[in-house]
Amino acid sequence: MSEGKRGLRLLDATAIVAGSMIGSGIFLAPALIADIAVRAQLGAGSFLFIWIVGGLLTVCGALSFGELAAAMPADGGQYVYLREAFSPLWGFLYGWTLFTIIQCGFIAAVSLAFANYLGVFLPFISAQQVVVHAGFFSLFTVQLGAIALIVFLTWLNERGLRSASLTQNLLTAGKIAALLVLLGVALTSAKGSWGHFQPLAPAALTTATMAAFSVAMSKALFGYDSWNIVTFLAGETRDPVRTLPRALALGTLVVTAIYTLANVAYLYILPLPAAAAVEGQRIAATIAQMTIGPAGLMFIAAAIVISASGCVNGLILTGPWLYRSMACDGLFFPAMARMDGAHGIPVRSLRYQAVWAIVLVLSGSLGSRGARLYSDLLTFTSFASLLFNTLTIAGLFVLRRRRPDLPRPYKAFGYPVVPLLYLAIAAFLLVFIAVGDPGNAGLGAVLIAAGVPFYWWWRGRERRATS
């Protein structure tokens, strides 16, 4: 896109970062993490430490990504960085994984959370309410609610980038305001106790403890993830060299502060065992009901519906631009390279993304109910996302060595300490997530590897087309 037509400003880009991060994770994942902490006897301090480490990791990653975004401000973002740092194969495997697991997996998981909270207003939308049951296949109303959100927001994004980004700004402002209200009410409530923060640490540090900590961290990282997706839209951003590093830093810092305070508030009101036992992982709604009363439940449920909608909108908005970049390189479905002339949007990419996200929502019909499917998707997608984020930040060091003359108008803050800190924490978590939940981590690894034959097929097809 030409510079004059670039539509995303700093406010828009920051809203995409923060709005895509704040979805369902902060409202539901704390209950899942509390459950793991109770079963593994990690202690209340470890529960908070998980969120602090997750935020530190995210900010370190964002500060490191800023250099890559400023040096290569093109649509596709992380796909481009991996392609240039390593090879087209690694760029493709990221794009393949983004489509099959990360982006569409997040869309599916957060849409299910949206439908779960919509059930507060419409009780027939539930992970227990069956619509169709045939043998091993069961379709629940919560899945229909998730699918309806995906279809509607995909249609909305087909109307144009400007309307989609304006929607994102409004939804982000609404969800942050609602979170701040909840924090203020909870932290000033007479129903809380600072005694809930004991014990601070587990009784012993064992392999099982570290594995439980890492699996719990995968749930927190789901809440922190998607901070990088604004780079997919670099070509649609005004002055991306300055805007993208600032948006990445601002968005992740704001969300880290909000998430840390939110979990302090949760633990102040509910002791860890009670937080683990809340129905349907609706910890934010439980806190609101306890501190505000019946109206609090309705307020926070409405806020979470808005929040999840904003997160899904940000994910739907950004992903298709990366798929289009791959298709333009001959490494994805050719139809995904097409642009809608009237709105300047990759409509085919949007629709392909929606179809696969719906398939992932329906995957729960083959066994998992809504809550279990949500938990599985958290580990499944977070492991794959963390793996490629780690590889991308390793690429920062590779590019510094292989391409020292690459223009770098912004250099990573605290280099090399900050990127190395990210790599060290991420490597630890990847190992112990695989130990603690080998099923979902292994499935993610298999799907990544499954992209290799598709890469060679698409590459051969492109060579034949140009010969």
C-alpha positions in Angstrom: 0.0 0.0 0.0 1.3 3.5 -0.8 2.3 5.8 2.1 -0.6 8.1 1.5 -3.2 5.3 1.9 -1.8 3.8 5.0 -4.5 4.0 7.6 -3.3 2.7 11.0 -2.0 5.4 13.4 -0.2 4.8 16.7 -3.5 4.7 18.6 -4.9 2.1 16.1 -1.8 0.0 16.3 -1.6 0.1 20.1 -5.3 -0.8 20.3 -4.6 -3.8 18.1 -1.8 -4.9 20.5 -3.7 -4.3 23.7 -7.1 -5.3 22.4 -5.9 -8.6 20.9 -4.1 -9.5 24.1 -7.0 -8.6 26.4 -9.6 -11.2 25.5 -10.8 -14.1 27.5 -7.5 -15.0 29.1 -7.5 -12.6 32.1 -11.2 -13.5 32.8 -11.0 -17.3 32.6 -7.3 -18.5 32.7 -6.7 -17.4 36.3 -9.1 -20.1 37.5 -7.3 -22.7 35.4 -4.0 -21.6 36.8 -5.3 -21.6 40.3 -6.5 -25.2 39.8 -3.0 -26.3 38.7 -1.4 -24.3 41.6 -3.7 -26.1 44.1 -3.1 -29.6 42.8 0.7 -29.1 42.5 0.8 -27.2 45.8 2.6 -24.3 44.2 1.4 -21.7 46.7 -0.4 -18.3 46.2 2.9 -16.5 45.6 3.6 -18.8 42.6 0.2 -18.0 41.2 1.1 -14.3 41.1 4.7 -15.0 40.0 3.4 -16.8 36.9 1.6 -13.7 35.8 4.6 -11.4 36.5 7.0 -13.7 34.6 4.6 -13.9 31.7 4.4 -10.1 31.6 8.2 -9.8 31.8 8.6 -12.3 29.0 6.1 -10.5 26.8 7.6 -7.0 27.3 11.1 -8.4 26.5 9.7 -10.0 23.4 8.0 -6.8 22.3 11.1 -4.7 22.8 13.1 -7.1 20.8 10.5 -7.3 18.0 10.6 -3.5 17.6 14.0 -3.7 15.9 12.7 -6.3 13.4 9.5 -4.3 12.7 11.5 -1.1 12.1 14.1 -2.8 9.9 11.5 -4.7 7.7 8.2 -2.7 7.7 6.3 -5.0 5.3 3.0 -6.8 5.5 3.6 -10.3 6.9 5.6 -9.2 9.9 7.0 -12.3 11.7 6.8 -14.4 8.5 9.1 -11.9 6.8 11.5 -11.8 9.8 11.9 -15.6 9.9 12.3 -15.8 6.1 15.1 -13.2 6.1 16.9 -14.5 9.3 16.8 -18.2 8.4 15.2 -19.3 5.2 11.8 -19.3 3.3 11.1 -22.7 4.9 11.1 -21.3 8.4 9.0 -18.3 7.4 6.5 -20.7 5.8 6.4 -23.0 8.8 5.5 -20.0 11.0 2.8 -18.9 8.6 1.5 -22.5 8.3 1.5 -22.9 12.1 -0.1 -19.5 12.5 -3.0 -20.5 10.2 -3.4 -24.1 11.4 -2.8 -23.6 15.2 -2.0 -20.2 16.6 -4.2 -17.6 15.0 -7.2 -19.8 14.3 -6.7 -21.6 17.6 -6.8 -18.4 19.5 -9.9 -17.3 17.5 -11.6 -20.6 18.3 -10.7 -20.5 22.0 -11.6 -16.9 22.6 -14.9 -17.3 20.7 -15.8 -20.2 23.0 -15.1 -17.9 26.0 -17.3 -15.3 24.4 -20.1 -17.8 24.1 -19.5 -19.1 27.6 -20.1 -15.6 29.1 -22.9 -14.9 26.7 -24.6 -17.8 28.5 -25.0 -15.5 31.5 -27.6 -13.6 29.5 -28.8 -16.5 27.4 -28.8 -19.6 29.6 -29.5 -22.0 26.7 -25.9 -21.2 25.4 -24.0 -23.7 27.4 -21.2 -26.3 27.3 -23.9 -28.8 28.6 -26.7 -27.9 26.2 -26.6 -30.4 23.3 -28.0 -29.5 19.9 -27.0 -32.6 18.0 -25.7 -36.0 19.3 -24.8 -38.8 17.0 -22.3 -41.5 18.1 -19.0 -39.8 19.0 -20.3 -36.4 17.7 -22.0 -33.9 20.0 -22.7 -30.3 19.1 -23.3 -27.9 21.9 -24.9 -24.5 21.9 -21.7 -22.9 23.2 -20.1 -23.9 19.9 -22.9 -22.4 17.9 -22.4 -19.1 19.8 -18.7 -19.1 19.0 -19.3 -19.8 15.3 -21.8 -17.0 15.1 -19.2 -14.5 16.4 -16.5 -15.7 14.0 -18.9 -15.4 11.0 -20.1 -11.9 12.0 -16.7 -10.4 12.7 -15.3 -11.9 9.5 -18.2 -10.2 7.6 -17.5 -6.9 9.4 -13.8 -7.0 8.5 -14.6 -7.5 4.9 -16.1 -4.0 4.9 -12.6 -2.4 5.1 -9.6 -1.8 7.3 -10.7 1.6 8.6 -14.1 0.4 10.0 -12.4 -2.7 11.4 -9.7 -0.7 13.2 -12.4 1.8 14.5 -14.3 -1.1 15.9 -11.1 -2.4 17.6 -10.4 1.0 19.2 -13.9 1.1 20.7 -13.9 -2.4 22.0 -10.4 -2.0 23.5 -11.4 1.2 25.3 -14.5 -0.6 26.7 -12.7 -3.6 28.0 -10.0 -1.6 29.7 -12.6 0.7 31.4 -14.5 -2.4 32.6 -11.3 -4.0 34.0 -10.3 -0.8 35.8 -13.8 -0.6 37.4 -13.5 -4.3 38.6 -10.0 -3.7 40.0 -11.1 -0.6 41.9 -14.1 -2.3 43.4 -12.3 -5.5 44.4 -9.2 -3.9 45.9 -11.3 -1.5 48.0 -13.7 -4.2 49.2 -14.0 -5.1 52.8 -14.6 -8.7 51.7 -11.0 -9.2 50.8 -8.0 -10.4 52.8 -4.2 -10.1 52.3 -4.0 -13.4 54.1 -5.0 -15.1 50.9 -1.5 -14.6 49.6 0.0 -17.3 51.7 2.0 -19.5 51.2 4.2 -17.6 48.9 6.2 -20.6 47.5 5.9 -24.3 47.0 7.2 -26.6 49.8 9.8 -28.1 47.4 11.2 -27.4 44.0 11.0 -30.6 42.0 10.7 -31.6 38.3 6.9 -32.1 38.8 6.7 -28.6 40.4 8.5 -27.0 37.5 6.4 -28.9 35.0 3.2 -27.7 36.7 4.5 -24.2 36.9 5.2 -24.3 33.1 1.9 -25.7 32.1 0.2 -23.0 34.3 2.4 -20.5 32.5 1.1 -21.7 29.1 -2.4 -20.6 30.3 -1.0 -17.2 31.3 0.9 -16.8 28.0 -2.4 -17.4 26.2 -3.7 -14.3 28.0 -0.5 -12.3 27.0 -0.2 -13.6 23.5 -1.1 -11.9 20.2 1.1 -8.9 21.0 3.1 -9.5 17.8 0.2 -9.6 15.3 0.2 -5.9 14.7 3.4 -6.5 12.7 1.4 -8.4 10.1 -0.1 -5.0 9.1 3.1 -3.1 8.8 2.4 -2.2 5.2 -0.9 -0.7 6.2 0.6 1.5 9.1 1.5 5.1 8.9 5.2 5.6 9.5 5.7 2.0 10.6 9.4 2.5 11.5 8.3 4.7 14.4 4.8 3.5 15.0 5.3 -0.3 15.4 8.1 -0.3 18.0 6.1 2.2 20.1 2.8 0.3 19.8 4.5 -2.9 20.8 6.1 -1.4 23.9 3.1 0.6 24.9 0.5 -2.1 24.4 2.5 -4.8 26.2 3.4 -2.6 29.2 -0.2 -1.5 29.7 -1.5 -5.0 29.5 1.2 -6.4 31.9 0.3 -3.8 34.5 -3.5 -4.5 34.2 -3.0 -8.3 34.3 -0.8 -8.1 37.4 -3.2 -5.9 39.3 -6.2 -8.0 38.2 -4.7 -11.2 39.6 -3.8 -9.3 42.9 -7.5 -8.3 43.0 -8.7 -11.9 42.3 -6.5 -13.4 45.1 -7.4 -10.6 47.5 -11.1 -11.6 47.3 -10.8 -15.4 46.8 -8.3 -17.7 48.4 -6.5 -20.0 45.9 -8.7 -23.1 46.5 -11.9 -21.1 46.0 -10.5 -19.5 42.8 -9.7 -22.9 41.5 -13.3 -24.1 42.2 -15.3 -21.3 40.5 -17.9 -22.6 38.1 -17.0 -22.6 34.4 -13.7 -20.7 35.1 -15.8 -17.5 35.5 -13.5 -16.0 38.1 -14.1 -12.4 37.1 -17.8 -12.8 37.2 -17.6 -14.4 40.6 -15.5 -11.6 42.0 -17.9 -9.0 40.6 -20.9 -10.8 42.1 -19.2 -11.0 45.5 -18.2 -7.3 45.6 -21.0 -5.6 43.7 -23.9 -8.0 44.0 -26.2 -9.5 41.4 -25.8 -6.5 39.2 -22.0 -7.1 39.3 -22.4 -10.5 37.6 -24.3 -8.9 34.7 -21.8 -6.0 34.4 -18.7 -8.1 34.2 -20.4 -10.7 31.9 -21.2 -7.9 29.5 -17.7 -6.5 29.8 -16.2 -9.9 29.0 -18.5 -10.4 26.0 -17.2 -7.1 24.7 -13.6 -8.0 25.6 -13.7 -11.3 23.9 -15.3 -9.8 20.8 -12.5 -7.2 20.6 -9.8 -9.9 20.9 -11.4 -12.0 18.2 -11.8 -8.9 16.0 -8.1 -8.1 16.3 -7.1 -11.7 15.4 -9.4 -11.8 12.5 -8.2 -8.4 11.3 -4.5 -9.1 11.2 -4.0 -12.8 10.2 -5.1 -12.5 6.6 -2.4 -10.0 5.8 0.3 -12.5 6.7 -1.4 -15.3 4.7 -1.6 -13.0 1.7 2.2 -12.3 2.0 2.8 -16.0 1.9 0.5 -16.5 -1.1 2.2 -13.6 -3.0 5.5 -15.5 -2.5 3.9 -18.6 -4.0 3.9 -20.5 -0.6 0.1 -20.6 0.2 -3.2 -21.0 -1.5 -3.1 -18.7 -4.6 -6.6 -17.4 -3.9 -5.4 -15.9 -0.6 -3.2 -13.4 -2.5 -6.3 -11.7 -4.0 -7.4 -8.3 -2.8 -11.0 -7.0 -2.8 -10.9 -3.9 -5.1 -13.6 -2.0 -3.4 -12.3 -2.2 0.2 -8.6 -3.2 -0.3 -9.0 -6.2 1.9 -7.7 -9.8 1.4 -11.3 -11.3 1.5 -10.3 -14.8 0.5 -7.8 -15.0 3.3 -10.4 -13.8 5.8 -12.8 -16.5 4.7 -10.3 -19.3 4.7 -9.3 -18.3 8.2 -12.9 -18.3 9.4 -13.6 -21.7 8.0 -10.6 -23.3 9.8 -11.3 -21.5 13.0 -14.9 -23.0 12.9 -13.4 -26.4 12.3 -11.3 -26.0 15.5 -14.4 -24.9 17.4 -16.2 -28.0 16.2 -13.2 -30.3 17.1 -14.6 -30.3 20.7 -17.6 -32.2 19.3 -15.4 -35.3 19.0 -14.8 -35.5 22.7 -14.0 -32.4 24.8 -16.8 -30.4 26.3 -16.5 -26.6 26.2 -14.4 -26.0 29.3 -12.0 -28.8 28.5 -11.7 -27.7 24.9 -10.9 -24.2 26.1 -8.1 -25.4 28.4 -6.6 -27.7 25.7 -6.6 -24.9 23.1 -4.7 -22.7 25.6 -1.8 -25.1 25.9 -2.0 -26.2 22.3 -1.7 -22.7 20.8 0.6 -21.2 23.5 3.3 -23.8 23.0 3.4 -23.3 19.2 3.3 -19.5 19.5 6.1 -19.4 22.1 8.2 -21.7 20.0 8.1 -19.4 17.0 8.5 -16.2 19.0 11.6 -17.7 20.5 13.0 -18.6 17.1 12.2 -15.1 15.8 14.1 -13.4 18.6 17.0 -15.8 18.0 16.8 -14.4 14.4 17.5 -11.0 15.8 21.0 -12.2 16.7 21.4 -14.0 13.3 20.5 -10.8 11.4 22.8 -8.7 13.4 25.7 -11.0 12.3 24.6 -11.9 8.8 23.2 -8.5 7.7 25.1 -5.8 9.7 24.3 -3.2 7.0 20.5 -3.7 7.3 19.0 -0.3 8.2 18.0 -0.3 11.9 16.3 3.0 12.7 15.3 1.4 16.0 17.5 -1.0 17.9 16.3 -3.5 20.5 16.2 -1.9 24.0 18.8 -3.5 26.3 20.4 -5.6 23.5 21.7 -8.3 24.0 20.5 -8.7 27.7 16.8 -8.2 27.0 16.6 -10.6 24.1 18.8 -13.2 25.9 16.5 -13.0 28.9 13.5 -13.8 26.7 15.3 -16.7 25.1 16.4 -18.2 28.5 12.9 -18.0 30.1 11.2 -19.2 26.9 13.5 -22.2 26.5 12.8 -23.2 30.1 9.1 -23.0 29.6 9.1 -24.9 26.3 10.9 -27.8 27.9 8.6 -28.1 30.9 5.4 -27.4 29.0 6.3 -30.5 26.9 7.0 -32.4 30.1 3.8 -31.3 31.9 1.4 -31.6 28.9 3.1 -33.8 26.3 -0.2 -34.5 24.5 -1.1 -31.0 23.5 2.6 -29.9 23.0 3.2 -33.0 20.9 0.2 -32.3 18.8 1.4 -28.8 18.1 4.9 -30.1 17.1 3.3 -32.7 14.8 1.2 -30.0 13.0 4.3 -27.8 12.6 6.2 -30.7 11.0 3.2 -31.5 8.8 3.9 -28.2 7.0 7.2 -29.4 5.6 5.7 -31.5 2.7 3.3 -28.6 1.9 6.2 -26.2 1.7 8.0 -28.4 -0.9 4.7 -28.9 -2.8 4.0 -25.2 -3.0 7.6 -24.3 -3.8 7.6 -26.8 -6.6 4.4 -25.5 -7.9 5.7 -22.0 -7.9 8.9 -23.1 -9.8 6.8 -24.9 -12.4 4.6 -21.8 -12.8 7.7 -19.5 -13.4 9.7 -21.9 -15.6 
